[in-house]
Amino acid sequence: MKSISLIQFLIEARRNGQLNAELSLLIEVVARACKRIAVATGKGALGDVLGGAGTDNVQGEHQKKLDVISNEILLEANAWGGHLAACASEEMEDPQPIPDAYPKGNHLLLFDPLDGSSNIDINVSVGTIFSVLRCPDDIQQVETHHFLQPGVEQLAAGYVLYGPRTLLVLTFGHGTHEFTLDREIGSFILTRRDIRIPAETAEFAINMSNQRHWQAPMKRYIDEVLEGVEGPRGKDFNMRWVAAMVADVHRILTRGGVFYYPLDAKNQAQGGKLRLLYEANPMAFLVEQAGGAATDGHQRIMELQPTGLHQRVPVFLGSRDEIELVTRYHQQDLPAA
């Protein structure tokens, strides 16, 4: 079968009226930047990129050197192309405007430059997550509120997984597709078109160390799956947990499953653990386009109206049947055990 590069794939999509030239260019630039991040990640100690940066991000989290490097690579790559009005990063408090010296485009880019960075030093897969929104017309100065659009307004979303292979998984509203970086030629090549997530699964991902902090609906659901074939679900389940959202979601897009980061006593004051704009919305877009489902335990994630650039939410996503069940348990608002 003839190989199809990312550029060829995007040109084909443009001819079919699925995206415009500016959005196509933006995706290409993000993919090119992620190749540089892949190189830096792959060098590890040889490139002096391991360990902490000695700084905290806007979330109050300790930054790794690669957090800072990846953020700078994405900012630099997207500054001059003329396809962006502004960008926002999980690592920065405020949006980054495009410098006046460069032309401005009609899109807004949000990204988590290096998801799962706590895994860097132990050589476990990490990734970059991104989301693209349309910039409102006739905006002279982009402000934070221009980024506060619900996930249904996303034009494109994706992630790059840095592991044994470097993979780009992408959607622009016409299916979810996977590209593998061919290191010999330096191009992303289409390896899976129109990924589908099975509706049923017997595999779940959750941080079990937080079990004592969970609300009653989450406890009920996990208790049932752990009872296995003897319990009310009538089958055995397996648990997987990488502690990098990109890796856990990629497993779901590869063989099915579900990923949970519920509201609990530890993160309740923040509204949840994961960021709506940088993590939940783009992953929800990818999962839904592959036939899965994504909620915050009560409603569809992509219908949530953002209230802040770094807003956090609970996340339940993956195989549709399990997501519908765990969401129903939360909607019933069970009393505490």
C-alpha positions in Angstrom: 0.0 0.0 0.0 1.3 3.4 -0.9 2.3 5.5 2.1 0.5 8.8 2.7 2.4 11.6 4.5 0.8 14.0 6.9 1.1 16.8 4.3 -0.5 14.7 1.6 -3.3 13.8 4.0 -4.0 17.4 4.8 -4.0 18.4 1.1 -6.5 15.7 0.5 -8.7 17.0 3.3 -8.4 20.6 1.9 -9.6 19.3 -1.5 -12.5 17.7 0.2 -13.5 20.9 1.9 -12.7 19.6 5.4 -10.2 22.3 6.5 -8.7 25.5 5.0 -5.1 26.2 4.0 -4.4 28.2 7.2 -5.5 25.4 9.5 -3.6 22.9 7.5 -0.4 25.0 7.8 -1.0 25.3 11.6 -1.2 21.5 12.0 2.0 21.1 9.9 3.9 23.6 12.1 2.7 22.0 15.3 3.8 18.6 14.0 7.2 20.0 12.9 7.7 21.5 16.4 6.8 18.2 18.0 9.6 16.5 15.9 12.0 18.8 17.7 10.5 17.9 21.1 10.9 14.2 20.1 14.6 14.7 19.5 15.1 16.5 22.8 13.1 13.8 24.7 15.1 11.0 23.0 18.5 12.4 24.0 17.6 12.4 27.7 20.8 12.7 29.8 22.9 13.1 26.7 21.1 16.3 26.0 21.1 17.5 29.6 17.3 17.7 29.6 16.5 15.4 32.5 15.6 16.7 36.0 13.8 19.7 37.4 14.1 23.2 36.0 14.1 24.8 39.4 10.9 26.7 38.7 7.1 26.3 39.1 4.5 26.8 36.5 1.3 28.8 36.9 -0.4 25.8 38.4 2.2 25.8 41.2 3.7 22.5 39.9 7.4 21.9 39.7 8.6 22.2 36.1 10.9 19.7 34.5 13.6 21.0 32.1 11.7 19.4 29.2 8.5 21.2 30.2 10.3 24.5 29.7 12.1 23.4 26.5 8.9 22.0 24.9 7.0 25.1 25.7 9.7 27.3 24.1 9.8 25.1 21.0 6.1 25.4 20.4 6.0 29.1 21.1 8.9 29.8 18.7 7.6 27.6 15.9 4.2 29.2 15.9 5.2 32.8 16.3 6.0 33.7 12.7 3.9 31.6 10.4 0.9 34.0 10.1 -1.7 31.4 11.0 -2.2 32.3 14.7 -3.7 35.3 16.5 -2.4 34.1 19.8 -1.6 30.9 21.8 -2.0 29.7 25.3 0.0 27.1 27.3 -0.6 25.2 30.4 2.8 26.4 31.5 2.0 30.1 31.2 -0.5 32.2 33.2 -1.6 34.4 30.3 -2.0 34.0 26.5 1.0 34.7 24.4 0.2 37.2 21.6 1.9 36.9 18.2 4.7 39.5 18.0 3.9 42.6 16.1 6.7 41.9 13.6 4.8 38.9 12.2 1.5 38.6 10.4 -1.5 37.3 12.4 -3.9 34.6 11.5 -7.5 33.6 12.4 -6.7 30.8 14.9 -6.0 30.3 18.6 -3.7 27.5 19.7 -3.8 25.9 23.2 -1.3 23.3 24.3 0.1 21.2 27.1 3.7 21.1 25.9 4.7 18.0 27.8 2.0 15.9 29.4 3.2 13.3 32.0 6.5 15.1 32.6 6.9 13.3 35.9 7.7 10.2 33.8 10.6 11.8 31.9 13.4 10.7 34.2 12.2 7.1 34.2 12.0 6.8 30.4 8.2 6.3 30.2 6.1 7.7 27.4 5.1 11.4 27.6 3.4 13.6 25.0 2.2 16.9 23.7 -1.5 17.8 23.6 -3.0 20.6 21.4 -6.3 22.2 20.6 -7.2 24.8 17.9 -10.0 27.3 18.1 -11.2 30.0 15.7 -10.3 33.6 16.7 -13.4 35.8 16.7 -13.5 38.2 13.8 -12.2 41.8 14.0 -10.2 41.3 17.2 -7.3 43.7 17.4 -6.0 42.4 20.7 -6.6 38.8 21.8 -7.7 38.5 25.5 -8.1 35.5 27.8 -11.9 35.5 27.3 -11.4 34.8 23.6 -10.0 31.4 24.5 -13.0 30.5 26.7 -14.9 28.6 24.1 -16.6 25.2 24.7 -15.0 22.2 23.2 -17.6 21.8 20.4 -16.0 24.9 18.9 -12.7 23.2 18.4 -11.5 23.1 14.8 -8.8 20.5 15.4 -7.1 18.7 18.2 -4.4 16.1 18.7 -1.5 14.8 20.6 2.0 13.5 19.9 3.2 10.5 21.9 6.9 10.2 22.5 7.6 6.5 23.1 9.3 3.7 21.2 7.6 5.3 18.2 6.7 8.9 17.9 3.0 9.1 17.0 0.7 12.0 16.0 -3.0 11.4 16.6 -5.2 14.0 14.9 -8.8 15.1 14.3 -10.3 18.1 12.6 -13.8 16.8 12.9 -13.7 14.1 10.3 -12.5 11.1 12.2 -9.5 10.4 14.3 -6.3 9.4 12.5 -2.8 8.2 13.5 0.5 9.1 11.9 3.9 7.5 12.7 7.1 9.5 12.5 9.4 7.8 10.0 12.7 8.9 11.4 14.6 8.0 8.3 12.8 10.5 6.1 11.6 12.8 8.9 7.9 12.7 7.9 4.8 11.6 9.7 3.1 8.8 7.7 -0.5 7.8 8.0 -0.7 4.4 9.8 -4.3 4.3 11.0 -7.2 6.0 9.3 -10.6 6.5 11.0 -9.8 4.9 14.4 -12.7 3.3 16.2 -13.0 2.6 19.9 -15.1 -0.5 20.8 -18.3 0.4 22.8 -17.5 -2.4 25.3 -14.4 -3.0 27.3 -12.9 -4.9 30.3 -10.0 -2.5 30.9 -10.0 0.7 33.0 -7.4 3.3 34.0 -7.6 5.1 37.3 -5.2 6.2 40.1 -6.3 3.7 42.8 -4.2 5.4 45.4 -6.9 8.1 45.6 -9.6 5.6 46.3 -10.2 6.7 49.9 -10.9 10.3 48.6 -13.5 9.3 45.9 -17.1 10.2 46.0 -19.8 7.4 46.5 -20.6 6.9 42.7 -17.0 6.3 41.8 -16.5 3.9 44.7 -19.6 2.0 43.6 -18.4 1.7 40.1 -14.9 0.5 41.0 -16.2 -1.9 43.6 -18.4 -3.5 41.0 -15.7 -4.0 38.4 -13.3 -5.3 41.0 -15.8 -8.0 42.0 -15.2 -9.4 38.5 -17.2 -12.3 37.1 -18.8 -13.0 40.5 -20.1 -9.4 40.8 -23.0 -7.5 39.2 -20.9 -6.8 36.0 -20.4 -10.5 35.3 -16.9 -10.3 33.9 -13.4 -9.7 35.0 -11.7 -6.3 34.4 -8.0 -5.4 34.1 -6.6 -2.1 35.4 -3.9 -0.1 33.6 -2.4 3.2 34.7 0.6 5.0 33.1 0.1 8.4 34.9 0.5 10.2 31.5 -2.8 11.1 30.0 -1.5 10.8 26.4 -0.3 7.3 27.0 -3.4 6.2 28.7 -5.7 7.7 26.0 -3.6 6.2 23.3 -4.1 2.8 24.7 -7.8 3.4 24.6 -7.6 4.5 20.9 -5.6 1.4 20.2 -7.6 -1.4 21.9 -10.4 0.2 23.8 -10.8 0.9 27.5 -11.7 3.8 29.8 -9.8 6.6 31.6 -11.0 8.2 34.8 -9.8 11.1 36.8 -12.9 11.9 39.0 -13.7 14.7 41.4 -12.5 13.7 44.9 -11.8 15.2 48.3 -8.2 16.1 47.2 -9.1 18.0 44.0 -12.6 19.2 44.9 -11.5 22.7 45.8 -9.9 23.1 42.3 -12.9 21.6 40.5 -10.9 18.5 39.4 -7.4 17.5 38.4 -7.1 17.9 34.6 -7.3 21.1 32.6 -10.4 21.6 30.5 -8.8 23.6 27.7 -5.4 21.9 27.4 -6.3 18.3 28.2 -10.0 17.4 28.6 -11.4 19.2 25.5 -8.8 18.0 22.9 -8.9 14.4 24.3 -12.7 14.4 24.3 -12.7 15.6 20.7 -10.4 12.8 19.6 -12.3 10.1 21.6 -15.7 11.2 20.3 -14.5 11.3 16.7 -13.4 7.7 17.3 -16.8 6.6 18.5 -16.2 6.9 22.2 -17.7 9.2 24.9 -16.3 11.8 27.3 -18.1 13.4 30.3 -17.2 15.2 33.5 -19.4 12.7 35.4 -22.6 14.7 34.7 -22.5 16.1 31.2 -20.6 16.0 27.9 -17.1 17.6 28.4 -17.2 19.4 25.1 -20.4 21.2 26.0 -18.9 22.8 29.2 -18.6 26.5 29.1 -15.1 27.4 30.2 -14.8 30.0 33.0 -11.0 30.3 33.2 -7.9 29.7 31.1 -6.6 27.1 33.5 -10.0 25.7 34.7 -9.9 22.1 35.9 -12.6 19.4 35.5 -13.2 15.7 36.3 -12.6 13.5 33.2 -14.3 10.2 32.2 -13.6 9.1 28.7 -13.3 6.0 26.5 -15.5 3.1 25.5 -19.0 4.4 25.3 -20.9 1.7 27.3 -18.7 2.1 30.4 -18.7 5.9 30.2 -22.5 6.0 30.0 -22.7 3.7 33.1 -20.3 5.6 35.3 -21.9 8.9 34.3 -25.3 7.5 35.2 -24.0 6.6 38.6 -22.8 10.2 39.1 -26.0 11.7 37.8 -28.0 9.7 40.3 -26.0 11.6 43.0 -25.7 8.7 45.4 -25.4 9.5 49.1 -22.0 9.0 50.7 -21.3 5.5 52.0 
